[in-house]
Amino acid sequence: MAATVIDGKALAAECKARVAEEVKGLSGRPGLAVIIVGDDPASRTYVNSKRKDCAECGIYSEEYALPAETGQEGLLSVIQTLNGREDIDGILCQLPLPAGMGYDEEEVLLAIDPDKDVDGFHPVNVGRLSTGQKCFLPCTPAGVMEMLRAYGVDPEGKECVVIGRSNIVGKPMAMLLLAANGTVTVCHSRTPDLPAVCRRADILVSAVGRRGLVTADMVKEGAVVIDVAMNRDERGKLCGDVDYAAVAEKAAYITPVPGGVGPMTRAMLMVNTLEAARRHGK
Ligand code: NAP
C-alpha cells in the first residue's frame, strides 16, 4: 500500500498562521536579526526566505549582510550589539561562514546570548536539550517532531534510527526521539551494516546528504520515513536521501523533498522567535 505523504508545506503554513495569531496578542513585536557573512548563494536564499516568513508572521526582521572580509572581531561586535538590544529577541548567524578567512564558528555561536539563540546551536541550549530542560530546539529536528505529532506518530516504545550525527540535525534529532521515549540508534559513515540497522526502524530519519542512500530494501514494511536531506539530482532538481518512489510503496508515512522537512524547519524558526519574545516579557 502506498504511504501517506506527510505534507510539510501545509503543516508549515498552519504553524506560521498560528504564530501570526499569537504575535498579535503580545505586548510588543518580536524581532529577529539574521547575520549573513559573504555571498554564498544558498545562504542568501535561506536568509531571503527567513525575511519573508517573518513578514508573514508579523515578526520584525533585520538583516546584517556583512562582507566576507568583516573578520571575526567585526562579526562578534555585531553580535554583542544585538545581544544588548531589547527590540531583538532572536539572533542567528547563517552558517557556514566563509572558508579560509579565519572565522571561528564555535566562538561565534558562543557569543550569541543563549536566550536569543533561536537556532538552538549554543552549547548552553545543547546542554539543556540533553538534560531535558526547557530550551530552544534546533529547528530541523523540532520540525520533524512536529510532523510526527501532527500525523499521530508517537515515538514511544518505537525503534528509531537516525542516519547522520551532525550537531545541527542528527544528534539533536536523536535526543528529541529519546526524550519522546523512542529506542534510538544513531548511524554514521562508520556504521558497518547500515541496511541491517535501518531495517529495524519503525521510524527512520535520514540526514546525510547523499542521493539514493536509503533504498526500499532498507525499509521495514509500514515504517515512518523522514527525509531531512537536500540534494540535487543530475538535472539540478531538489531531492533527498531516500529513493522516494520505491520507499513510498513500503512505508506507512513518508516525507517528500521538496515540501517536507524544509518548510517545517523555516516554520520552527518563527515558533522559536515567538518563544524568545515571550521570554523577554513581550
Ligand atoms: P553533515 O554535517 O554533513 O552530516 C552528515 C552526516 O551523515 C554525518 O554524520 C556523516 O557521518 C553521515 N554520513 C555520511 N555518509 C554516510 C553514509 N554513507 N552512511 C551513513 N552515514 C553517512 O550534514 P547535516 O548538516 O547534518 O545535513 C544533512 C543533510 O540534511 C544535508 O543534505 C543537508 O542539506 C540537509 N539539511 C536539511 C535541512 C532542512 O531544513 N531540510 C536542514 C539542515 C540540513 P560522519 O559523522 O561519520 O561523517
Boltz pocket constraint, residues with backbone or C-beta under 6 A from the ligand:
constraints:
  - pocket:
      binder: B
      contacts: [[A, 140], [A, 163], [A, 164], [A, 165], [A, 166], [A, 167], [A, 168], [A, 169], [A, 170], [A, 187], [A, 188], [A, 189], [A, 190], [A, 191], [A, 194], [A, 206], [A, 207], [A, 208], [A, 209], [A, 210], [A, 227], [A, 228], [A, 229], [A, 230], [A, 231], [A, 261], [A, 262], [A, 263], [A, 265], [A, 266]]
      max_distance: 6.0
